[in-house]
């Protein structure tokens, strides 16, 4: 019953819905007696009161007073457009107090922001680049090893067979020196190459990949700039901070864009990661570890000294061993020496690259695992925070209703009107400017900013008030008022550029037409998840949530007939109609056509 009557007057109901209302008292008689059945009976009592001229609403009011407070509040709130002005006067004080209390209930100012936060994308991390080792590197290593191994073995054999202690001892020392040179030489080359790569990555220029210059990349760039300003260290000047971290921002920006460059992703869904990377950068700045990769890949003086000294010793000892071997047999040992030198050179180049790539990939995999672990922990923390903070649909609707009631209260006070002076009224809510939007599955779009428009219909004319509502921060930013007589309304036209958008054009005799956006076509056109509403259903839901049908019905009636429409409307003037009201259906009324499903000109 509440869903059927919410945000609708009795005249807005379809014939099937009116038949369902007429049979509701019979249905109530067969239900078990509890609070819900009593509440249903109370609604039926009010509908019975509306159907009879001169009837006393006292019994219906008594039934309503007996209900639990939350049930009573629901009935008054959802029957907002059904209750007449005199009845609303009875409940207005409680309604206003409930709205004033509900407006900031449930920690609204600390939780609404979470509703408009997009669902975060799970963490990703850049893994190590594929190995650059080629078949040529493996061939050089294999050929050099196969060539130098026998040659070195022949020289060692010659030295041992000569049975001279010093050359043999020199051969052992040369072997040890070769091991030290190989170990520290490969490490030195690896560190130098990695340091050079990291320095290139953290330069203040972006990558040359065209995919890194998309709209998504631009939004990510703006997010990094915003958060680097927001979270900067307090003791550092902004200009210095931005200049010193320019290269880091560019590197992090390129990484995020590269990881999440799919077309369906928006920057808002990776802002959690951008904030985390920004805070991590600030923490490393404060700890003095911003350039920690320099310490990680720094080649120490001791390493250089060991490598150089071992290299000199290896060359000297090797020369002594070779000279001793040449004295035994000059030609074969000279040939073996040449092959050994060339083979070691070729094998050293091949094995050095292979070993460095293996180390880079292993190190990259460890870094990837560590990065993923940290980012997963941050992602889980953010998801938990959103889940614990994000309000549900009931809370969002209660807060929005409370905002509208408070706007209505201020409007009544400004015009010095009581509810008994208001024949009927209509709310029209549309997305405001620079809004954020979000929705629950199967629910209507909700906006961080609304343009709330109220039409109060009195005996003297129409009072229209438009308010810019910052729903996220519970603030009103501006107000516009228009007053006009019934005969001043020239025409009401519904513009429908497509099936997903609607704009209400209201034209007065003494002024240009005003366009009132009702639905947001971009929101309605969004693809719904499997099993959820299709775009057209979302558009219809958006119009229903905005109060479009009821507002259109009122304005079309005024535009077509002026004050006569108010005077003859049985639902405003409580004219008898036998049982529940059964006036001519809107689509058969010769004077006004209120079938809004066709979205044609009115």
Buried (B, 14 or more C-beta within 10 A) or exposed (E): BBEBBBBBBBBBBEEEBBEBBBEBBEEBEEEEEEEEBBBBBBBBBBBBBBBEEEBEBEEBBEBBEBBEEEBBBBBBBBBBBBBBBEBBBBBBEEBBEBBBEBBEEBEBEEBBBBBBBBEBBEBBBBBBEEEEBEEEBBEBBBBBBEBBBEBBEBBBEBBEEBEBEEBBEBBEBBBEBBEBBBBBBBBBBBBEBBBEBBBEBBEEEBBEEEEBBEEBBEBBBEBBEBBBEEBBEEEBEEEEBBEEBBBBBBBBBBBBBBBBBEEEBBBBBBBBBBBBBBEBBBEBBEEEEBBEBEEEBEBEEEBEEBBBEBBEBBEBBBEBBBEBBBEBEEEBBEEBBEBBBBBBEBBBBBBBBBBBBEBBBEBBEEBBEEBBEBBEEBBEEBBEEBEEBBBEBEBBBBBBBBBBBBBBBBBBEEBEBEBEBBBBBBBBBBBBEEBBBBBBEBBBBBBBBBBBBBBBBBEEBBBBBBBBBBBBEBEBEEBEEBEBBBEBBEBBBBBBEEBBBBBBBBBBEEEEBEEBBBBBBEBBBBEBEEEBBEBEEBBBBBBBBBBBBBBBBBBBBBBBBBBEBBEBBBBBEBEEBEEBBBBEBBEEBEEBBBEBEEBEEB
